[in-house]
Amino acid sequence: MTEAWPALPDGSRLALREILIHGVLSRAEIARSLGLSRASLTRAMRILVAHRLVVEVGTDVRGATGRPSELLQASTGVWEFLGVKLTKDRLYAAVTDLGGRVLALHEESIAATAPESLADQISAVTDRLRKAHPALCAVGVSLPGDVLSRAGESIVAASPFLGWRDVPFAGMVLERTGLATFTVNDVHALTAKEHWFGAGAGRDSMVLVTVGEGIGLGLIANGQVSTGEHGRLGRIGHLPVLGGGPDCGVGHSGCASSYLPSPVIVRNAGHEGSSYEQVVELARNGDAGALAAFEDAGRALGAVLATAAHIADPSAIVLTGDGLPVYDLARSTVDESLRAALAPYTEPVTVQVQPFEFSEWARAGAVFAIRRLLGE
Ligand SMILES: [Zn+2]
């Protein structure tokens, strides 16, 4: 029987958040960063230990006072989370512990994209994973689409990929699994994950840019994931970047989608019918068409990064996704284009490259569920 996530008082909730983001913290460090008195800290931690959310893992004797301070980290095996990433033809699932570590992965093809059918399929995947992971307590479903809250209910307002409009999908999955369920735009979920458990850990502001089949952007401002008024924040796929280039397919010439998506690089390279990986290989071997396509993609990426920096003024831009070979193959072009687009300003922008596995999309769903349970 799954235990339901407990309602936590603010002190406990914030202490747990600090522990999750930092991995391991001493009581003294938690008290200092939250400004808690000794008595408040004791009360906050007692609740977390009672719910088996955190465990003691030794003692820190380096503290400023010289007094030993117990070290705490998230428990394992007591609270587990299911993340699901939906694409138009496949479902990816990841089970994580409270610290966001992946315990199991699963993927299968999607039978049909109708909401009822997908809710049934997620319910079946949950049943299957629950056999080995009975501690599953919540589900986070990340999908390409606009997710927003309407009258307290999470709604997928639109997902052209899945053919959905106004679908209360979280409620449908909850109904079938009995588990607290959250839906989230996939790029916003990835941003949330990187912010707590990745390149952005501990930052108050951050922009995430994903490159791959598509281009996405997520924003952390004031320590929170921003989603925009309609759940559409970061829809930069058709940002004008170079001008005068090939038509992206919807009438823009020279937008980000004219150069940067992986299938477009394949086409611009003149190797239609090849896979993206093959075109990467061709570029590495000096194929002129492939190199030119990556250079153009690099110029577009530099302009996208500069726009992100101008709008958000983040402490770092985290760059990730299947399309990272663009940065690898056209690094100096990206940097040059970024510098040119930032002019006349000369302050440097920190770009952090985060290696990527596709399973990270599913893991991000689980991390989003953890954040939501913690009121983030
Ligand atoms: Zn366009």
Residues whose N, C-alpha, C, O or C-beta is under 5 A from the ligand:
A	BS01	ZN	H238 C248 H252 C255 S257
